[in-house]
């Protein structure tokens, strides 16, 4: 309970946001989507500011080996049963055009237990720093501190040619240059 309160304070201070959880991870769908148990039913959640290559052919594009590796990376960060908090800078978690929730994901175990501790690192930023996704702004811009942090992580991942930056840098640059879409 204390961790949940501290996360609420962290999120409110840094994002002026909402948080939901802790909720258990039921499965990793791909490199940018998970399924959690929310209000007694499975709910798909897309990682906000993240867009990894496709792991299977679909209407969004052809499968890429990097997409499979991104899914594996996300699975290692969020094994089934992991408790997570879903965070957003809005007054409620927004949804994409497919009805998936959009959220920053924080492992509940990573939430500090005292107010002097550093803010938890989001799974979203870990995927950017590992090079599996650029900082993707299709669903909006985060607040200035978070935008700066995510931009810095993307720059570092590109510099060291982490993950997809090593094998498909043009795909990553094209994806990074997509900007906020009109609300659907």
PyMOL commands that set and color helices and strands:
alter all, ss='L'
color gray80, all
select helices_A, chain A and resi 2-15+65-77+108-110+123-129+144-159+164-167+169-176
alter helices_A, ss='H'
color red, helices_A
select strands_A, chain A and resi 18-30+33-38+41-47+83-88+101-107
alter strands_A, ss='S'
color yellow, strands_A
deselect
rebuild
show_as cartoon
